Every structure is written in structure tokens, then in C-alpha cells.
Amino acid sequence: MVESNPNSPQQRPAARWLPPIRVTTEFDSDSSLFFHKVSCKLLDSLVKLKLCFLNNKKGHFSDPQLSFISKHLSCHYDLHEHNALLNASFDIAPGLQLSAAHDVKAQLGEVTMLADLAPSCKLELTSPLPSLGLPKATFKFPFGEVSLEENEGEEVEDAAPKLLFSGILKGQVLKGVCNAQYKDDSLNLRYSFKDEQTTFIPTISLPSNALSFSFKRRFSPSDKFSYLYNFDTNYWSAVFKHTVGKEYKVKAGYDSEVRLGWASMWVGDEDGKAKAAPMKMKVQLMLQVPKDDITSSALMFRVKKRWDI
């Protein structure tokens, strides 16, 4: 008698041929909405299909979106608006990349070409579609970037197009990093000093002379205190954070601008994905206490759970 081979293709369970499906559900008590995402990878993970939608506590669904994502092409289709957002990116030649984005319903898009000029130096040209003028040119180098683009304001007949300049420069100064950003006739200067225990970041904006600074102090690997003060408004905020490994975090703080004290607890990495959290679930509990009316305190929570099918 010949025994059957359970590993033969004819006798494998049908489920083994189905692509793995990932289901993620998130609930935010502040908005009282559920956010659902169903995704799967096809063709040896070359293509990803994703369906996202919202529903409220009454079971009404809204904002359904179906996405097709690959390395060079993606399409996000809004099932309610019957509109598609297309994105594509291709390497035309070594050191030369072309990317494009298009809104089908609005008939608007953007084309960007990125070229490597030298080690750590790039030139980026971006033009809207339909084109209305000169493309935006950005030169990127190790110490920052500079951009030139045509003013999209009111046009004057027989007048040459006005070019707008913006840029970012950064460099090492003493034991910190200085960052200068110029845009819309405004200059923002920022200096960051950081060592193993202390971070000090003063910032000033010109010509408004708006001055602020942030201060961070690490007392131990698990305890950290942060403070921010704005001199022009006298607003300040403070946050104390205590972590237990990477999975548990407790934070408490106060914001004088909204006159609100709060405390929150995270189960699962606050900035990480649910996949790495215990039981693939992230939970946040937050208590907000208004200074002017303690009786209107609110307890909010956020839950994100992932299932792998």
C-alpha cells in the first residue's frame, strides 16, 4: 500500500495558498471612531494591497480607501469620492531618478527629477502639472540646502517673474550644532547643545525677535525631564517621562497655553508599531485635568490591535 504524501501540492490545504492577511484596528476615545486596516502582500511581497476605513460606535462606515502599493508605483483609490491618487518613482539612469504624483479628479500633479551631482550633493527640480512657470530648483549639499522657486502670487504684466529664495544651513559650533533656516523673509536660528545628560536648545526668529528655549535633563536611563519656554508669550510646558524597558512608559506634564495638566501611560513603544508590542497591541491611557475647572477632567484612551491571519 502506497502512503499519501501530505506535502504534495494536490493534498496541501487550500489555506496554505492564500496570502497572509494582516488586520489592524485602532480606537481613539477622543474621536469615538474605529480605524481599520486590512492588508496583504502578493507575488513574494512585490505588491501590497491595503483597505482602510472608519466606523463609529453605531456601525456606520466612512472614508473607505483601497491602495495598491509596489516599489515603483502606488495607487490610492477613494471609494466614496471615486478619485485616485497615483505615485510613481523610477531610476532613469545611475544617479538620476524621476518621480511623479497625480490627482485624477483634480487633474493636478507634480513631477520631480533628482540628480546626483557629486558625493553628497544633489539637484532636485520640481514642476507642477499643468506647468505654470519655472520649476522649483533645490540644491542639496552636506551642510544644508538652498531653493529657488517662482512666486505664485499676483502677476504683473510686462514684469519679470519674481524668484523666491529659501535655504537651510547647519554646522558644528563649539560643542553643539547651529541651524539657520531662511524662508518667506524670515530667518530662524537654532542652536542645539547635547551631552549624555543634558540637552539645551535656544531658538530665535528674525525679524520678529521671537525667542524660546527647550531644556532636557536625563536623570537615569529611565527618567527624563523636558521644559519649554517662549519669551514672547510667556507660555511654558513641562513633561516628566519614566520608561520601563521599551514596552512601558509613564508621562506627566503641564501646558500653560491651554492651562491643562495631564498624565498618560503607554503599553507598547509609543513611536513603534503594534507588531513589536506585547500581544501585538498598543494601549494609551490619558487623564487631562483643566486648571480652571478640575470637575471637567477627562479620561481618554487609545487602543491599537493587530491580527496576523
Beta strands, then each sheet from edge to edge (+ up, - down):
strand 1: 21-28
strand 2: 33-42
strand 3: 47-56
strand 4: 61-70
strand 5: 73-78
strand 6: 83-93
strand 7: 96-103
strand 8: 108-118
strand 9: 121-129
strand 10: 136-141
strand 11: 144-150
strand 12: 163-173
strand 13: 176-183
strand 14: 186-194
strand 15: 198-206
strand 16: 210-220
strand 17: 223-230
strand 18: 236-244
strand 19: 248-255
strand 20: 260-267
strand 21: 281-290
strand 22: 298-308
sheet 1: 1+ 2- 3+ 4- 5+ 6- 7+ 8- 9+ 10- 11+ 12- 13+ 14- 15+ 16- 17+ 18- 19+ 20- 21+ 22- 1+
end
